[in-house]
Amino acid sequence: MAKFRVKTQTFLDEQGVWGAWMFVLSPLVQIAAWRWISDLALATTIVIASGAAFLLGFVLLLTGREQHSIVEEVTVDPANQSFRLGERPE
């Protein structure tokens, strides 16, 4: 019976990195706009725009990932095979 080992690593591509920055920094921009900008219309506009940037950053963070997988065949000694529940010997 052939056994395989699969190793998978997940990385962020450029789109994912942009999404991560937008996801982290847009709430900080919202706090700064709400706290230090005295013009209510400008502060509200910045809060709405950074809220949209937060959601867009979340989507970019989810879609901007790459996965690299390596599949290796594992050699098993036929004399020393142990079967787990649900496996069938060949």
ZIBEL-V935882 format. One record per residue. PHI is phi in radians with two decimals (none if undefined). PSI is psi in whole degrees, 0 to 359 (* if undefined). Layout:
((PHI | PSI) (PHI | PSI))
//
This chain:
((none | 129) (-1.49 | 135) (-2.09 | 147) (-2.25 | 147) (-1.99 | 129) (-2.02 | 124) (-1.97 | 125) (-2.17 | 133) (-2.11 | 140) (-1.93 | 130) (-2.17 | 158) (-1.66 | 132) (-1.50 | 189) (-1.07 | 321) (-1.11 | 320) (-1.17 | 324) (-1.16 | 317) (-1.05 | 318) (-1.10 | 320) (-1.12 | 317) (-1.12 | 318) (-1.14 | 321) (-1.14 | 325) (-1.50 | 318) (-1.48 | 335) (-1.15 | 324) (-1.14 | 328) (-1.17 | 322) (-1.15 | 321) (-1.07 | 314) (-1.09 | 316) (-1.12 | 318) (-1.15 | 317) (-1.20 | 328) (-1.53 | 319) (-1.95 | 352) (-1.68 | 121) (-1.44 | 335) (-1.31 | 115) (-1.14 | 321) (-1.16 | 318) (-1.18 | 318) (-1.11 | 319) (-1.14 | 319) (-1.09 | 316) (-1.15 | 320) (-1.13 | 318) (-1.16 | 316) (-1.14 | 320) (-1.29 | 333) (-1.14 | 318) (-1.14 | 322) (-1.14 | 325) (-1.08 | 312) (-1.16 | 319) (-1.13 | 321) (-1.10 | 323) (-1.12 | 317) (-1.15 | 317) (-1.13 | 324) (-1.15 | 322) (-1.27 | 320) (-1.56 | 344) (-1.65 | 51) (-2.10 | 148) (-2.09 | 143) (-2.13 | 129) (-1.99 | 124) (-2.08 | 143) (-2.14 | 126) (-1.91 | 124) (-2.14 | 142) (-1.49 | 132) (-1.74 | 126) (-1.46 | 136) (-2.08 | 132) (-1.25 | 119) (-1.10 | 333) (-1.35 | 340) (-2.12 | 47) (-1.54 | 136) (-2.14 | 133) (-1.80 | 139) (-1.64 | 165) (-1.01 | 127) (1.72 | 348) (-1.59 | 148) (-2.02 | 134) (-1.28 | 148) (-1.62 | *))
//
